Amino acid sequence: MKTCIITGASRGIGKETALKLKNLGYNVVGTYLNSQDAACELTEKGIDMLRCNVSCYGDLELVFNHAVNKFGGVDLVIANAGVAPKQQLLIDTANDEIINTLNVNVAGVLFTNKLAASHMLSKGELEAAIKSITNQIAAGGMFVASIRDYDV
């Protein structure tokens, strides 16, 4: 059975993707930051949900270690977690909010892909690691790929 990690899996696209992959027979490890009730709902459906701040490399390492220790490895990673600043003029946006947006949406994606590539390369899955890196570069540093790219 293949294992997938999905960041930002408690709501929206991340939640629907986690449920779809679980229904397709994947072991799914999802992350959430603040949506604990939603995470509990997914846990009841057999998805491992871990609290994780994707802008903290150490938090992401714990998520990958969980997947490896429980399921034996990682086959698919979807860097989905993201935040959007309040819809207002940039001049009215607090500096802390700008920094948080960059940390989550850029550093979080890069940290996730760095760990994904490392784990996939350690399993000898060079092609999957290259897809991750290639998709990241093609999207200007953000991870963009469809599930069909990964034989789901």
URHUWO-V984848 format. One line per field, one symbol per residue. psi: psi as a letter, one per 30 degrees, with the letter a starting at -180 (. if undefined). Layout:
BEGIN
psi=???
END
This chain:
BEGIN
psi=klkkkjkhgflbeeeeeeeeeeffgkkkjlllefieeeeeeeefggkjkkkkjfgjeeeeeeeeeeeeeeffakfkkjifkllklkjlkeffkkeeeeeeeeeefdeeeeeeeeeeeeeeefggieeeeeeeeeeeefghfkjjlleffhh.
END
